[in-house]
Amino acid sequence: MTRTIPIELTAQEAKLLFNTIRARAIYKPVKLPLGGEIWKPWMEELLQKLSCAATEAESPQ
C-alpha cells in the first residue's frame, strides 16, 4: 500500500532532490561488492514525479 504525504519544497530544495536522484540513476546497472545498492526500484517513480514538478516550476504561468 502506498501512502502519499503532502510536502512543500522550495525550488532549490526540489532541484537538489531531483539532481541527487538523477545522479543515482546513472548507477542503475552497477553491481557493487557485498550486495550494496545505489539505485532502488522506488526511485524511478520519484524521479518521474520530480521531473514533472521541475517542468511545471520552469514553465511560465
RORO-522943 format. One record per atom (N, C-alpha, C, O): residue number from 1; z, y, x. Coordinates in pm, 1 decimal. Example, Ala and Ser with C-alpha at 12.3 -4.5 7.8 and 13.67 -1.06 7.14 Angstrom:
REM RORO-522943
[1 [780.0 -569.0 1319.0]]
[1 [780.0 -450.0 1230.0]]
[1 [780.0 -330.0 1320.0]]
[1 [846.5 -331.9 1423.6]]
[2 [708.0 -225.0 1285.0]]
[2 [714.0 -106.0 1367.0]]
[2 [787.0 3.0 1290.0]]
[2 [803.9 113.8 1340.9]]
REM end
This chain:
REM RORO-522943
[1 [0.0 -117.6 83.7]]
[1 [0.0 0.0 0.0]]
[1 [0.0 124.4 88.6]]
[1 [81.2 136.7 180.3]]
[2 [-90.1 214.3 60.5]]
[2 [-99.9 337.2 137.7]]
[2 [-30.0 449.4 62.7]]
[2 [-51.5 469.1 -56.9]]
[3 [52.8 521.2 133.7]]
[3 [123.6 633.4 74.2]]
[3 [71.2 762.1 135.7]]
[3 [55.6 771.0 257.5]]
[4 [44.2 861.1 53.2]]
[4 [-5.3 989.5 100.2]]
[4 [110.4 1087.2 111.3]]
[4 [193.7 1098.2 21.3]]
[5 [113.9 1157.9 223.4]]
[5 [217.2 1257.8 246.1]]
[5 [146.8 1391.4 268.4]]
[5 [75.9 1407.7 367.6]]
[6 [165.2 1486.4 178.3]]
[6 [100.3 1616.8 197.4]]
[6 [164.7 1693.4 312.8]]
[6 [286.7 1692.6 329.2]]
[7 [82.3 1758.3 390.8]]
[7 [132.0 1835.5 504.8]]
[7 [35.9 1951.1 529.0]]
[7 [-85.0 1937.8 510.6]]
[8 [90.5 2062.6 569.9]]
[8 [8.1 2178.2 603.5]]
[8 [12.7 2198.2 753.9]]
[8 [119.6 2201.6 814.8]]
[9 [-104.9 2211.2 812.0]]
[9 [-115.7 2233.7 955.9]]
[9 [-188.5 2364.7 981.5]]
[9 [-275.8 2404.5 904.4]]
[10 [-152.3 2430.2 1088.8]]
[10 [-229.5 2547.0 1129.8]]
[10 [-361.5 2496.1 1186.9]]
[10 [-376.1 2377.3 1215.5]]
[11 [-455.8 2585.6 1202.9]]
[11 [-586.1 2546.6 1258.8]]
[11 [-568.6 2489.1 1399.7]]
[11 [-637.3 2393.9 1436.8]]
[12 [-478.2 2545.7 1476.9]]
[12 [-454.7 2496.7 1613.4]]
[12 [-394.1 2356.8 1612.4]]
[12 [-433.1 2271.6 1692.3]]
[13 [-300.3 2333.1 1523.6]]
[13 [-237.8 2201.0 1514.2]]
[13 [-339.7 2095.6 1472.1]]
[13 [-343.1 1986.2 1528.5]]
[14 [-421.7 2127.7 1374.3]]
[14 [-523.1 2034.2 1327.1]]
[14 [-624.6 2004.6 1437.4]]
[14 [-667.2 1890.4 1454.6]]
[15 [-662.4 2107.8 1511.3]]
[15 [-759.5 2089.3 1619.5]]
[15 [-701.6 2001.6 1730.7]]
[15 [-771.4 1916.8 1786.2]]
[16 [-574.6 2022.3 1762.7]]
[16 [-508.5 1939.8 1864.7]]
[16 [-505.3 1793.5 1822.6]]
[16 [-538.2 1705.0 1901.6]]
[17 [-465.6 1768.2 1698.5]]
[17 [-460.4 1631.6 1648.3]]
[17 [-600.5 1569.2 1645.5]]
[17 [-617.9 1454.0 1685.4]]
[18 [-699.0 1644.2 1599.0]]
[18 [-836.6 1595.1 1594.0]]
[18 [-887.4 1558.9 1733.2]]
[18 [-945.0 1452.0 1752.9]]
[19 [-866.0 1647.8 1829.0]]
[19 [-914.2 1622.6 1965.3]]
[19 [-842.9 1504.9 2030.5]]
[19 [-904.3 1429.7 2106.3]]
[20 [-715.1 1488.2 2002.3]]
[20 [-639.4 1376.2 2057.8]]
[20 [-691.9 1242.9 2004.2]]
[20 [-714.3 1149.1 2080.7]]
[21 [-711.2 1235.5 1873.2]]
[21 [-762.0 1112.0 1812.8]]
[21 [-906.5 1086.7 1856.3]]
[21 [-944.5 972.3 1881.5]]
[22 [-986.5 1192.1 1865.2]]
[22 [-1125.4 1177.0 1908.8]]
[22 [-1132.0 1125.9 2052.7]]
[22 [-1217.2 1043.2 2085.3]]
[23 [-1042.5 1174.7 2138.9]]
[23 [-1039.9 1128.5 2277.3]]
[23 [-1001.0 980.7 2284.2]]
[23 [-1055.6 906.4 2365.7]]
[24 [-907.8 937.9 2200.3]]
[24 [-869.1 797.0 2197.2]]
[24 [-984.9 709.1 2148.8]]
[24 [-996.2 593.7 2190.2]]
[25 [-1070.6 762.8 2061.7]]
[25 [-1182.6 685.2 2008.2]]
[25 [-1277.6 639.1 2118.0]]
[25 [-1346.3 538.1 2102.5]]
[26 [-1281.8 711.4 2226.9]]
[26 [-1367.7 673.8 2339.1]]
[26 [-1327.2 537.2 2394.0]]
[26 [-1411.1 462.7 2444.7]]
[27 [-1198.8 504.9 2383.6]]
[27 [-1145.3 382.1 2441.7]]
[27 [-1138.0 265.1 2343.3]]
[27 [-1070.2 166.1 2370.8]]
[28 [-1206.5 274.9 2229.4]]
[28 [-1204.9 165.2 2130.5]]
[28 [-1237.0 29.4 2193.3]]
[28 [-1162.6 -66.3 2171.8]]
[29 [-1345.2 18.5 2269.9]]
[29 [-1382.5 -114.5 2320.0]]
[29 [-1303.5 -161.9 2441.8]]
[29 [-1322.2 -275.6 2485.0]]
[30 [-1216.9 -79.7 2498.0]]
[30 [-1146.4 -113.8 2620.9]]
[30 [-1034.6 -214.8 2593.9]]
[30 [-953.4 -196.8 2503.1]]
[31 [-1032.2 -319.6 2673.4]]
[31 [-925.4 -419.6 2668.3]]
[31 [-830.6 -393.9 2783.9]]
[31 [-870.9 -400.7 2900.1]]
[32 [-705.4 -364.4 2753.4]]
[32 [-607.8 -335.8 2857.4]]
[32 [-527.7 -460.5 2891.2]]
[32 [-510.8 -548.3 2806.5]]
[33 [-478.4 -469.0 3013.9]]
[33 [-395.5 -584.1 3050.1]]
[33 [-266.0 -583.8 2970.1]]
[33 [-219.1 -478.8 2926.0]]
[34 [-210.2 -699.6 2952.3]]
[34 [-84.5 -720.0 2881.8]]
[34 [-91.1 -680.1 2734.4]]
[34 [11.9 -652.4 2673.0]]
[35 [-211.6 -677.0 2677.5]]
[35 [-226.7 -652.3 2534.9]]
[35 [-207.3 -508.4 2492.0]]
[35 [-189.6 -482.6 2373.0]]
[36 [-210.0 -414.2 2583.8]]
[36 [-195.3 -273.4 2547.7]]
[36 [-313.0 -225.2 2464.3]]
[36 [-425.1 -273.6 2479.9]]
[37 [-287.7 -131.6 2377.4]]
[37 [-392.7 -77.1 2291.9]]
[37 [-387.1 74.8 2293.2]]
[37 [-279.3 133.9 2286.4]]
[38 [-502.6 137.0 2301.9]]
[38 [-512.8 281.8 2291.7]]
[38 [-558.4 318.9 2150.9]]
[38 [-512.0 417.8 2094.2]]
[39 [-648.2 240.6 2095.5]]
[39 [-706.1 266.5 1964.1]]
[39 [-651.8 167.2 1862.5]]
[39 [-654.7 46.3 1885.5]]
[40 [-602.3 218.0 1750.8]]
[40 [-554.1 135.0 1640.4]]
[40 [-653.3 147.7 1525.0]]
[40 [-712.9 254.1 1508.0]]
[41 [-672.6 43.9 1446.3]]
[41 [-770.3 48.7 1336.2]]
[41 [-745.5 162.5 1236.2]]
[41 [-841.5 217.5 1182.2]]
[42 [-621.3 198.4 1210.6]]
[42 [-592.6 303.9 1114.3]]
[42 [-636.7 441.8 1163.2]]
[42 [-646.8 535.3 1083.8]]
[43 [-662.8 455.0 1291.7]]
[43 [-703.6 584.3 1347.0]]
[43 [-843.6 625.1 1301.5]]
[43 [-876.5 743.7 1299.8]]
[44 [-926.0 526.9 1264.8]]
[44 [-1062.7 556.6 1218.2]]
[44 [-1059.8 645.2 1094.0]]
[44 [-1131.2 745.2 1086.8]]
[45 [-977.8 608.5 997.3]]
[45 [-967.5 687.2 874.2]]
[45 [-909.2 825.8 902.3]]
[45 [-953.8 925.0 844.7]]
[46 [-810.5 832.5 990.0]]
[46 [-751.1 961.1 1026.4]]
[46 [-854.2 1050.3 1093.5]]
[46 [-859.6 1170.2 1066.4]]
[47 [-935.0 993.3 1179.9]]
[47 [-1038.7 1070.6 1247.8]]
[47 [-1137.8 1126.9 1147.0]]
[47 [-1179.6 1242.0 1159.7]]
[48 [-1176.1 1048.4 1047.7]]
[48 [-1268.1 1095.5 943.8]]
[48 [-1205.5 1208.8 862.4]]
[48 [-1271.9 1308.3 833.5]]
[49 [-1079.8 1194.2 825.8]]
[49 [-1010.6 1298.3 749.4]]
[49 [-1001.9 1428.1 829.3]]
[49 [-1027.6 1536.2 776.4]]
[50 [-965.6 1416.6 956.4]]
[50 [-954.5 1535.0 1040.6]]
[50 [-1090.4 1600.5 1063.8]]
[50 [-1100.6 1723.0 1071.2]]
[51 [-1193.7 1518.9 1075.0]]
[51 [-1328.9 1571.7 1092.5]]
[51 [-1371.6 1651.6 969.3]]
[51 [-1428.7 1759.9 981.8]]
[52 [-1343.9 1597.9 851.1]]
[52 [-1375.9 1669.1 726.5]]
[52 [-1297.1 1799.0 716.1]]
[52 [-1351.7 1901.9 676.3]]
[53 [-1170.2 1794.7 751.3]]
[53 [-1085.0 1913.2 745.6]]
[53 [-1134.4 2020.2 843.1]]
[53 [-1134.4 2139.0 810.9]]
[54 [-1176.0 1977.8 961.1]]
[54 [-1226.4 2072.1 1061.4]]
[54 [-1355.1 2136.5 1013.1]]
[54 [-1376.0 2256.2 1033.0]]
[55 [-1441.2 2058.4 950.0]]
[55 [-1566.8 2110.9 897.9]]
[55 [-1539.6 2213.5 787.0]]
[55 [-1602.9 2319.0 783.2]]
[56 [-1447.1 2182.8 698.5]]
[56 [-1412.4 2275.0 590.2]]
[56 [-1349.1 2402.7 643.3]]
[56 [-1375.5 2511.3 591.8]]
[57 [-1267.0 2390.6 744.4]]
[57 [-1199.6 2508.3 801.5]]
[57 [-1297.7 2600.8 871.2]]
[57 [-1277.9 2722.3 873.1]]
[58 [-1403.3 2544.6 928.4]]
[58 [-1500.7 2625.6 1002.0]]
[58 [-1605.8 2688.4 911.5]]
[58 [-1668.8 2786.8 950.1]]
[59 [-1625.8 2634.0 792.6]]
[59 [-1727.1 2686.5 702.3]]
[59 [-1679.8 2818.5 640.6]]
[59 [-1563.7 2831.9 602.2]]
[60 [-1771.3 2915.9 631.7]]
[60 [-1733.3 3044.3 572.6]]
[60 [-1706.2 3030.1 422.9]]
[60 [-1773.8 2955.0 352.7]]
[61 [-1606.7 3103.4 376.4]]
[61 [-1571.1 3093.9 234.8]]
[61 [-1617.1 3213.0 158.3]]
[61 [-1595.1 3221.0 37.4]]
REM end
